[in-house]
Amino acid sequence: MTHRNKVRTVKVVLAILILLMFAASSYAIGIAPSAKTIKFESRQKITYTLDIVNNGHEDLDVMLYPRGEFEKNIKLSTQSFRLAKEDQMRQVDVEFTMPASVDTAGEHTLEIVAVGMTPSQEDQGTVVKADIAVISKLTIEVPYPEKYAEARIYVLDTELGKKAKFHVPVFNKGTQDIEQAAAEITVYSSDGAVVDTLKTETQKIKTGENTKFIAEATKEYTAGQYKAVARVDYDHRQTEASAEFTVGELEVQIRGLVVDSFSLGQVAKFDILLYNTWSTELKGVYAEMEITDQDNKRYTEFKTVATDLQPKALGRLEGYWYTQGVAPGIYMAKITLHYANRVSQKIFELEVYPNRIVARELLSGGAISQGEELNLQKNGYLILIILAMAGVIAALFVKLRGKGKQPGTQQPTGQPAQQPPATPQIPQAPTTTPQLSESAQSPSSTAGATT
């Protein structure tokens, strides 16, 4: 490979690394404000300023243009400019002239798009160009004739043991004042049953303004999914809004591990005791179980048949271990439970006797959604790729410099040759399984269950 080809290879690798870093980081260009709302007035002219921010601190060619409804009514002080890497931001003046009339009431939107482009480096033999677009949205609110209101409802997911709080903002988008408005909030469980009903005080709302109704649950709700519906009555009219929320966390608890009628050398039947804390049925719940000894030698690994768990009810999964060749002693059983795209784990210590198995809970881990686990894996893979590419670039540069020692270099006279260090000897761990004497057995003949 020639020197020129090596340099070109380094540039291509560097370009790929830069694109990967773009994927792992935030946008190199920003725009503020990202959204702005104005009320319609015939032929009114408004002006405001957009800030185009150089988040990546790099050279960028920026192009701006409007799109959407009323795009012909927008004027920009400039539509293209260069952002140098030392520039923090550039301001652009916006002038918008409202039309004489609009046929339909409600919200009308247009967008101002800013596109950031990396300048071409054609004179260097490589072109790296990345287009990144950010948007500032302008919303024009055209009032409805006479009296018209819109409502929303906000409720945060609530911790178990605390009361839910409801926020209902109401917006008067009509041309007349609303004299009397009040909200009634009905809370439904996942099966449609009414759980709670809340009423608020009456308020007046002027045209173009809004008010907020706040209410707190009359009681604590059990864990599960709920739906809140807010019905707002105003001057013999009505509007409503709804939102779903949860109380507590979706969780299936592993309540215990039980083995009955056991004889060493035969098949041990494990019952994994479960409890569904949620207010809805969970389908396809299953577990994976791994049994190892204290030296981490794996004896068995199996997957249970899936089952459905009824809401707020007990359930069980069954697993089997063929114990032929297994000696009495201490073993570890790791249970990995899968339900509703979540994974949780619990570890039991197994005391294996000739005629029984006693299970005691050691450790448990909180549930993590499989989507979160996948995101963590993706981020880890991306970091590994970037580090690997960085290592390739460093190796190529070292090779190009050619300043390392050449093969065949002689050892200086009078200095003894260095010997490689001796490999340390690692003592072998004992392979015998710890034994339990019959005198250590408890009087009970069945396995213990952790509750």
N, C-alpha and C positions, 0 to 999 in steps of 0.2 A: 504494500500500500504506500502510495506517495505521500509526501508531507502535505500537499494540498488536499488530498483526499482525507487524510487524518483530521485536518482542521475542519473540513466540511462535515465530517462525521460528528465531531465534537459539537458543532453548531446545531446540527439536527437533534442530537440528544438533549442539548440545552433547551431547544425550542419545545420539545416534548415535556421536559421538566417544568417549564414555565406554564404550559397549558394545564398540567396537573395541579400546579399551585393555584392557578385561577379557579379550578374546580373545587379545591378544598377551602378556598377563602371567600370572603364577601366580595361584592361588586367593587371594581376599581373606581367606578364613578357613582356619585350620588346626586340626588336632586331634592330640594326642599323649597316650599312645602310639597309633600307628596300628594296632598289633597286639600281642596279649598271649596267652600260652599258659599254661594251668594243668593240673595233673593231677587227675583225678576222685577225689573222696572223698565217700562218701555223706553227704548233708545238711550238708556243710561250707559255712560262710559265709565269703566273702572280700570284702574291700573294697579299693578303689584309687581313684586320682584321675585324672580327665581334664583336660587343659589345652586350653581353647578359645582359640586365638591369633588376634588381630586383625592379620593380615598386611598388609591394605590400609590400616590406620590410618584407618578411616572409621566412621561410625555404622552399626551393624548390629543388626537384631532376630534373635536366635538361638533356634531351636527344636530340642530333642533328643527322640529316641524310639528304643526298641530294636526290632529286627525279627529274625526267624529262629527257629531252634530254641531253646527255653528262654527266649523273650522275656518270659514271665510271671514268671520267676524273677529279673528285674532290677528294681532300684529306683534311681532317680536323685534326687539331692538337690534338683534343679530341672529343669524341662523347658522353660523359656523365660526369656529375660532380654535386656536391651539392652546392647550393647557400644558405648560412646562412642568417638569417633575417638581420644581421648587414652588409652584403655585398651589396655594391651599384651595382656592375656589375662584369662580368667575360669576358675576351677577348679570342677569339678563332681564330687561324690563319687558313686561307683558301689558298690552292694552287690549281690552275686550269691550266691544260695543254691542249692547243687547239689541235684538231685533225689535221692530215696532210692536209685534204681537206674536203669540205662540198659540197654536190651535189646541194643544192638549195640556191639561194641568198635570202637575207632578214633577219629578226630577228629570232633568235633561243634562247629559254629560258630554264633555269633550276632553281630549287628552293632549298634553304637550309631551312629546317624546324627545329624549336626549340620547343620542347614540355616541359612545366613546370608541374610537378606533386607534389602535397602536400604529404609529407612523411606520411606513415601509422602510426597510434598510437594504434596498436593492444594491447600493454601492458596496455593501459588505458581503454580497454573495448569498444572502439569506433573506427571505421575506417571512416575517412572523406578524400576523394580523389577527386581532381578536375584536369582534364587534360586541359591545355590551350596551343594552338599551335599558333606560330607566324612565319612569312615567310619572308625571304630575297630573292629577285628575282635577278638573274644574266642574263643579255641579251647580246648575242653575235651578232653583226651586220656583216653579210657577204655581201660585196659589189656586186652590179649588174655589169654585163659587160658593157663596154663603158659608155654612158651617161644615167643617170637615176636620176630623182628627185621626191621627195614626198613633198606635201604641206599640211598645216593645216590653219585653219582660226579661229580666236578668236574675239568675240565681246561681250561686257558686256551688260546686260539689261540696258537701257538708261532711264533717267528721262525725263518726258515730258518737252519740251522747250529746251532741249539740243541736240547737234549733236552726232550721234553715231560714234565711232572710231573702226577701223578694223585693226587687226594685222595678217599678213600672213607670218609665218615662212616657209622657203623652205629649204629642206635638200638635199644636193648632195650625194646620196648613190651609185653613179657609180664609175667606175675606171678612168674616164676622167673629166677634168675641164669643167664647163659650162661657155661659153664665154658671153652669153647674156640671161638674164632672167628678165621678167617683169610680173606684175600681173594686171588683170582687175577684178574688183569686181562689180557684179550686184546684186542689192537689189530688192527683190520681196515682194509684199504685200501678205496677206493671200489668196487673190483670184487669185494670179498668175500674176498680173500686174507689170510691171517694174516701180519701184519707183525712182531708182537712179543708176547711172553708174559711177564708179571711176577707174582711171588709175594711175599706179605708174611709177616711173622711172626705168630704166634698170640697172641691177647689174650683176657682175661676181661672180660665186660661185666655189671655188676650191673643188676638190674631198675630200670627208670626212668632209667638213665644211657645214655651213648653214648661211643663211642671213634672214633678216626680212624686209618685205614691210609693211609700215604703211600708212593708208589713213583715211581721215575724210569725213563724209557725206557732200554733198554740200548744204544740207538744213535740217531743223528740220522735223522729221516725226511725223505724228499724232499717237495717242495712238493705239496700236494693236500689232499683231504678224507679224514678218517679217522673211524672209530667205535670207541669204547672200551667194552667190556662187562666189568663187575666182577661176579664170582660169589663170594658170601660163604657159606662153609660154617660152620655153627655147631651143635654138639651133634647131628650126624646130620640136620640140616635145611639148607635152602639158600634164599637170596634173591639177587636180582641187580638191577643197575641199569645203564643205558647212557647215553652222551653222545657227541655228535658234535663234532669240532673240526677245525681247519685248521692246516696248517703252511705258512708263507710266505703270499704274496698271489696271488690269482688274477690272472694277467697273460698277455697275448699281446704278445710283443715284435715290434716292427717291425725286422727285421734288415737290410734294405737295399732299395734301389730300383734296378732294372736296366732298361736299354733296349738292345735288340739290333737289328741290321740297320736302322738309321735313315737316312733321306734327307730333308733339309729340304724342306718343302712337302708331304710325304706324311704318312700316319698313323703316329704314334709309339706303339708298344705298351709300356706300363709293366708290369713285374712287381714287385708289392709282396711282399717276402719276409717271412714271419711265422714265429714259433715259439711254440707253446703250452706254457707251463711247467707247466700244471696236470695233475692226474692223471686227469681225466675229459675226455671229448669235449665240445667246444664247438660248438654248432650255430648257424647263421645269422650267421656273422662276415662283416662287410662294411666297406668304407671309402668315405669321401668325399674327393675330391681337388680342390684348387683351385690353379691356376697363375697367378701374377701376375708382372709385371716389377718393377724396382726403384722405379718410381714408383707401385706398388700398383695398376696397371691390370690388371684381370682378363682373362685370355685364355681360360680355360676352367674349367669346374666340372662334375664328373661323379661318379656313384655306381657302384661296382663291383657285380658280381653276387655274392651271398652264397655262402659256402662253409662246410663243416664241417671243424673241425680235430681231428685225433686227439690223444689225450693224449701229452704230451711228444714232440711231433713237429713237423716243419717243414710249412709250407703256403705258398700264394701266392694273391694276388688279382691280377686283370688289369684295366687301365684303358687308355683310348685318348685321344690328343690329335691332332687334325687340325691340322697346322702350316702350312697354306697362309697366306701373308701374315705369317708370323713371321720376324723377323730374327735372325741369330746374336747371342748376348749372354747376359747373366746373368738368370736367372728364379728364382722361389721356388715350391716345391711344398709345400703344406700338406696332410698326410694326417691325417684324423680317423678313427680306427678304432673300430668299435662291436662289442662282444661281451659277452655275459652281463650285460646291463643296465649296462655300463660304457662309458666313453668315454676314449680316450687320443689324444694328438696327437704328431706329429713333423714337423719342417720340414726339407726338403732344399733345397740350392742346386743349381740346374741350370745347367750350362754347355752352351749349345746351339751346336753347330758344324754346318756344312753336311752332314756325314755321320755324326754321332754326338752323343749326349747323355751327359754325365758328371754323376752325382748324388753330392753330398757332404752328409752329415748336419750340420745346424746346431743345432737345438734339439729337445728332446723334453719332453713333459709327462706327469706321473703320471696314473694312471687315477682317475676319479671316478665313483661310481655314479650312474645317472640319477635314482634316488630322492633322493640328496643334492642333485643339481642342481635337482630340482623343489622341494625344501624351501627352498633358497636363494632361488629365484624367488618362492615364496609369501611368505616373510618380507619380501622386498624390496617386493612389491606391497602388503603390509599396511602397511609403513612409509610408502610413498608415499601410500596412502589417508589415513592418519592425518595426515600433513603437509599434504595438500591440504585436509582438513576443518578443520585448525587455521587455514590461511590464509583459508578462507571465513569462519570465525568472526571472525577479526581484521578482515577487510574489512567485515563487517556492523556490528561495533561502531564502527568509524571512521565509517561512513556514518550510524549513528544519532546519534553525537555532533554531527555537522554543524558541526564547527569548522574545516574546511578552507577554503581560499581559494575565493571564488565566481568564476564566469567573468566576464570583463570588468574585472578589477582593473587599474588604471592603473600604469604604471611610474613610480616616484618621479622628480620633476623633478631634472634635473642629473645623472642617472645613465644612462649609455649602456645601450641594450638589449644583452643578452648574445646572442652569435651561437653557433649550434651548432658544435661542433668539426668541422673538415674531415675527411673520410674518408681515411685513409691509403692510399696506393697500394701494392699488393702486387706485387712483381716476379713475372713468370711463370717457372715452372720449365721447364727444357728438356724437350722431349717426345721426343727421340731416344733409342732404345735403345742402351745401351753395346755397342760392337762388339768382337768377339774376332778377331784376325788369325789366319790359318792357321799363322803361325810360332809361336803360343802353344799349338798343339795338342800333346797328348802322343802318343807313338808308338802307343799302343793304339788299336784301332778299335772297342772295345766300351765300354759304360758301366761306371763303377766302382760297386761295391756296398759299402755300409757294413756291417760285421759287428760 
